[in-house]
Amino acid sequence: MTLAFDPATLTLPCAHYIGGAYVSATEEMTVTSPSTGMAVGAVPMADADTVDRAVQAARDALATSGWAGCAPRDRLKALHKWADLIEAEASTLAGLEVICSSRPYAHALTGDVAVTAEQIRFCAEFADKEAGALAPTSDSSFGYIDDAPYGVIGAITPWNFPISMAGWKLGPALAAGNAVVLKPSEMTPYSTLYMAELAVRAGIPAGLINVVIGDGPTTGNAITGHGGIDKVSFTGSTRAGAAIMENIARTGIKPMTLELGGKSPMVVFADADLDLAVDCLDRGITPNAGQFCVAGSRIIVAREIADELAARLAERFAKYRPMDTFAADPGFCPIISDRQLQRIDSIVKAGAQQGGEILCGGAHFDHPGSFYQPTLIAGVDAANPAVTEEIFGPVATFQTFETEEEAMQLAVHPTYGLCAGLFTRDLSRALRLSRKLEAGTVWINRYGRSRDHILPTGGWKASGLGKDLGREAYHANRRTKSVLIDL
């Protein structure tokens, strides 16, 4: 295997980043590589006192830097310089990303890091272009809607796309004039720590970005329940999102943005372009080994094309081969941990025991590390655990329909409503059914996010509250007040 870089050459920061400096701690957790199962480094675990220190650093930075009240174009310029540094340090960031995550180096370098820089530039442009508004009132009064930053945003990001998820949170929060206390996943912290360091090097005042490492029950709860945190933004599982809502309700009401789990349908009609559909169904579940919230994990196909589509998809799945994340040539990605791999396998086995037919896959690869085969399960009903559970792995169910009405019934999930895909050449059908699909995002004759950062993302039902990306993300980091003056 040819390496894209030598993992032994990386300098891994084993510290929190608070007030513009690395802060060590006595309690540490070992970080492992999912590609090999071997330890690669360690990170400290933040307790409530460490979180309090980070929040105070954020509040002090806001008070002394003038970030919230400076000329908005000054924030824009600083964020653009930060994006420039992220691009200049892309190879280092990509290495820090893949050493402990499921992301292949080539994908992280040209995809994740580049997209993060784009997202920060996109968010920066709102700083001097979005504002309050005049209100239509009577001639005897003057009304307007003012807006201002919240103050300190508490952000929590997941392990599946560490650097780009940090960009989702940091870009709009800083452009809107806030400071941030961010907790990345304790399994994949290194690229986020380096991003924070680069922000200070770019001229963003120290203390506006503070990164604390730790788990959800201790560090996450300390952030979401802290009285000095003015708003919470979280991306992760629905179960964790519910725990955050409970903690916020118990410790003090504050606004929140939650981008949570999904079990997204991909509905293919008989008139669809089958070559395009196969490509999209494949890309909807196999990238990052299915470890992404918008994964198209429920494939719903017109009966007359089902056999051909299933055969072609199973043939695609069977060609994937595992490869370490730091290899020069990207292969099939690892599962983030052996524990998660066992969970995936247990749901697949339960689905088969309850009537599902495994058309391909259904086992881990015979390869060191945590690798699971792309899996397709047919013959499942709505109550099958492979259909109801968010597996968060390379596993898709395969169901068939006779009528448009039946297709829409199968597409509805009792819990989730994050995304949906629709494949048809009939424009009227596409527009009609896009309104019926219970999802925050609908993709037609494609599947997956693009680099059109103007499109917001967020879920319906238990898939979340509020939006990331788009101008909605900027406005979600500012609060409004109405002002009315009698003349």
N, C-alpha and C positions, 0 to 999 in steps of 0.2 A: 504494500500500500504506500503510495506517494503522499506525503504530508503537505498540506497547504501552509503549515507553519509548525514549529516545534513547540508543543505545549509547555515544555520545561523552561522555555525562555520567557514566559509571561511572568510579570510581577503582579501578584494578586493582592489587592488591598484588604487586609484583615482588620477593618475598623468601620465605624460609622463616619459619616461626613456631616459635621455640624459647625455652623458659623464659618465656613470656608476652610476648615481644617479636619484632618482625620483624627478620630477619637477612638482609642482602643478600649477594650473592656476585658474583664477577667473571664466571664463565661463565654464559651465559644461552641460553635456547632460545626461539624465536618461537612464539607461540600464534596459531592461525588460526581463523576462523569457518567451519564447514562449510557455512553458508548462502551465503556469498559467496566463500570461498576467500581472503579478505583477512586480513592480519595484524591482530590486535586488541591484542596486548600481548606481554609476554615473562615468562619465569619463570627463576629460577636453577636450576642443576643441582647437586645435592648429591653430594659425593664422600664417601669413607669417613670422613674427618675430620669433616665436617659431621654425618654420621649418628652418629658417636661423641659429638659434642657434644650432640646431641638425646637420646641414650640417657642420658648423664650428667645432663642436666637432668631427665629423668624420674625417675631414681634419687634425685637430690637432693630433688626435690619430694616423693617418697614419704617420704623420711627426715625432712623438716622439717615437712611439713604435717599428719602424722598421719592422712591420708586413709584408709589401710587399716585403722587401728585405732580410728577415731572411732565415735561412736554411729551405727549404720547409718541412723537416720532423718535425721541431718545430711546424709549423702550424698543421700538421697532428696530433701530440701528443695532442695539446691543444683541437682540435676538438673532439678527442676520449674521453678526460676527460669530455668535455661538454656533449657528448652523454651518458657517464656513469651517470652523475648527472641527466640528463633528466629521465633515467630509475629509478634511486633511488628515484626521486621525482614524480613518475608516478601518485600516488594517488592524490597528490595535484594538479598537472597539469590537470588531468582528471576532478577533481571537478571544477577548474577554467574554463575549456572548456565547461562543460555542463550546468553551472549555467545560461548562457544566450544564448546558441546555440541550435541547433536542434539535437545534438549528444547524444545518450544514454550513460550513465556512463560506462556500461560494454564494449561497443564498443570503447569508447575513451580510456579506460584504457589498454585494450589488443590489440587494433588496432591502433588508431591514434597516441598515445604517443609512442608506441613501434616502429611503422613504421617511425616516425620522427627521433628517435634515429638511426635507421638503415640507413636512408637516409643521415644523417650527417656523419656517419662513412663511408658510400659509397663515398660521395663527398670528404672526407678527404684524401682518398687513392690516389686521382689524384694529390695531391699537390706535391708529390715527384716522380711521375711516368710519367707525361705528360710534354712535352717540345716542343721547336721549332724543326726545321728539316734542314738538309743540302739540298741544291738545286743542281740538276745536271746542271752544267755549263761547259764551255770549260776548258781545262787544264791551260789556262792562267789567270783564275779568280777563285775566291772562293766566293760562294754564300750561304747564309743561311737565314732562316726565324726565327726571334726572336719573343718572345711574352712577354707580361707584363700585370699586372692588369690594369683595367680602372682607379681606384681611389675610387670614392664614387658611390655606386649603390643606386638609388632610387627605393624602392620596395613597391608595394601596393598589399595587399592580400584580399580575399573575406571572407564572413562570414560563408560559408557552411562547411569548414574544417579548422578552424583557425590555429591550431598548425601545422598540416602537411603542409599547404600552406606556413607557415612561414619557415618551414624546407626546402621546395623547393627553397626558395629565399636565405636564409641565408647560407645554407650548401655550395653550389658551389661558392657563392660570397666570403665567407671568405676563403675557401680552395684555391681560385685563388689569394688571397692576397689583396682583397678589404675591404673597410668599407661599412656599409649599414645604410641608413636612411629608416626605414620601417613604413608604415602606415597600421595597420590592420583595419578591419572594425570597425567602432565606435560601432556597435552592439555586437561584440564579441572580445573584446580586451584583456581580463585578462590573458589568458594562454600565449599569445605572450609576454606580459610584464614580466611575470615570467620567461619565456625562456631567455629573455635578461639578467635578473638578474643572472640566473644560469650560463650564459656564462662567466660573470665576475668572479663568484665564481670558475669557472673551470680554470681560468688563461688567458682567452682571454682578451687582453688589453681593459680597459674601453674606451668607445667612438667609438669602432669599430662597435658596434650595438647600434643604437639609435631608439627608438620607439616613434612615435608621433601619437596621437589620433586625429581624426577629420573626416570631411566629404570630399566628392570628390571635389565639387566646390571650397572650400577654401583650405583645407589642401592638397588634392591631386594635385590641380593645382599648389600650391606653390612648391611642390616637383618636379613634372615633368617639370616645367618651370624654376627651379632654375639653375643659371649659375654654381654653384658648384657641381651639380649632373652630373656625367659623362656618366651614362647609366640608363635607366629605365626598370624595369621588373614588369609586371602587370598580374594578373589573375582576370578575372571578365567578365562582359557582353560585347558583341560586341559594344553596344552603348557607354559604358564608354571607351572602347578601342579606338573607333573613336575620342572621345573627347580628349583623351590623345595624339593621333597622331596630332590632330589639335593644341593643346597647345604647343607641342614640336616644330612643324613647325613654329609657331608664335613667340616663345621665343628663339629659337636657336636649330640647328640641333644636335641630339645625337642619338646613337643607342638605340634600344628597343627590348624587348621580350614581346610578347603579347599572352597569352593563353586565348581565348575568348569563346563565346557561341557555343552551338551545338544543333543539332536536328537530332540525329543519328539514322540511320535505322538498324533494325535487320531483315535479310532476311532468311526465313525458307523454304527449299525445301522439297518436299514430301518424299525424301529418308532419311531425318534427323532422328536422335534418338529423338523421341518426348519427352521422359522423360527428357532427357538432355535439350532439347530446352525449355520446360516449365520452368524448374529451372532457366535457363539463362534469359529468357524473364522476369520472375518475378524479379530476382536479378538486371536486367537491368534498372528497373524503380522504385522499391519500397524502396530500402535502402535510408536512410536520407530523406524519403518522396519525392524522385525524385529530390532533390535539389543538383544535381551535374551535371557538364557541359557535361560529357560523357554519360548521361542517354540515354538509348535506347528507345526513345519516339515514334518512328515510326516502328510499327511491320508490316512486309510485308510477307505474307504467301501464299504458293501454295494453290490453290482453293480446291483441293481434300482433304486437311487435315485441312482446315480453321475452319469448324464447331467444330471439336473435340478440336482443339487447343484453340479456343476462349472460349469454355465451361470450359475447364480445367483451363485456366488462370483466368477467372471470378470467379471460385470456390476458387482459391488461394487468389485472391484479397479480397473476401468477408470475409475471416477468420481473417484479421488483426484487431487489437484493439489498440487504443491509450494508451500511457503510458508516464508519466512525465520523463524527461531526467535524473533526479536524482534518479529514482526508481532502486531497486536492479535488477529487471528483465526487460530487454529491451522490449519495445513494439513498436508500430508504431510511428515514429518520428513526432514532430510538425512542422508546417510551421513556418519560422523564425519570421513572424509578421502577424498581422491581415490584414494589408495592402496588403501583398503578397498573403495571402489566398483569399482576395477579387479579386485580379487580376487573380489568377488561376480560380476561379469560374466564372468570367466574360468571360474568353476565352472558358471554357467548355460550358457555356450557348450559346455563339455565335456559337460554333461548332455545337451544337444541332439544333439551329435555321436555320443553313445553310445546313441541311440534315443529320447531324450525328446522329447515334443511340447509346445512352448510354447503353452499355451492363451491366455495374455495376458501382457503385459509383456515382459520379456526385454531391456530396454535402459534407458539412463539417460534421465531427463527432459530435454527441451530447455529448460533453465532454468539460470541461473548457479548455481554451487555444486555440491555433490556429492549429487545426488538420483537415486535409482534407482526404476524403476517396480515396483509390486507384481506379482509374477510367479508363475504357476501352471504347473507342468510335469507332464504326464501321461505314461503309457507307459513308466515307469521300472522297472527291476528292482532287486534288493537291492544289486547291485554298482555301480549308477550313482553317479557322484560327487555328484550333487545329493541323493542319499539318504544316502550315507556321510559326507559332509563337513558340519561345522557351518559354515554359510554366514555366519551373523550378518548377515543382511539380509532384505529383504521377499520372500523366495523360499520357496514351499512346493511339495512334490511331492504328486502325487495318484495313489493306488493303490486298487485295488478287490479285494474278496474275495467268496467264495461262502459260506463256512462260518465259524462262530465259531472253529474251530481255525486256519483260514487267517488270520483277522484277528489272532489272538494271535501267530502266526508272523511276520507282517509287522510287528507292533508292536515286536518285539524288535530292539534295535540292538546290534551286536557290541561297541561301545565305550561308549555313553552310557546313563545311566539316571537322568535328573534328574526329569522330570515326564511325565505322560501324561493325556490327556483321553478320556472315554468318554461316548457319547451313546446312551441307550436309555430306553424307558419301563418296561422289565422290571427290577424291583428285584432279583430273584434273580440275574439275569444280571449286573447292575451290581456286586453284592457279590461274586459268584463271580470275576468277571474282574478286579476291583480287586486281588485277591490274586495273580493271575497276572501282572499287569503289572509289569515290572522297572523300578520308578521309586521315587524317594524321596517323591514327591507324586503323588497321583491325584485329578483333578477329575472329577466326574460331573455331566453336564448343566450344566456351566459350564467356563470356562477362564481361568486367571489367579489371581494372589494377591488376597486380600481384605484388609480392614483388621482382620482378626482376628489380631492379632499373637501370640496364644497358640499358633498353629500353627507348628511349626518347619519350616524348609526346608533341604534338603540332598539330595545325590544318591547313587545307587548306582553301582557299577562306577567308570569313569573320570570320573564326574560329581562326585566329591568325597568328602571325609571329614568327619564331624562335622556339626553343625547350626548354622544361624543362626536368629534369631528364637525365640519361645517361651521357656519357662523353661529349655529346653536350652541356649540361648545364654548365659544367666546362669551356669548350672552349668559351662559350658565355659570360663568365665573364673575358676573357682576350682578348687583342687586339694584332694584329701582325704587324710587320714591316719587309720588305725585305732588306737585306744587301748584297751588291756586292762589292768585292774587286778585283782590278787588281793586279796580282802577278808580 
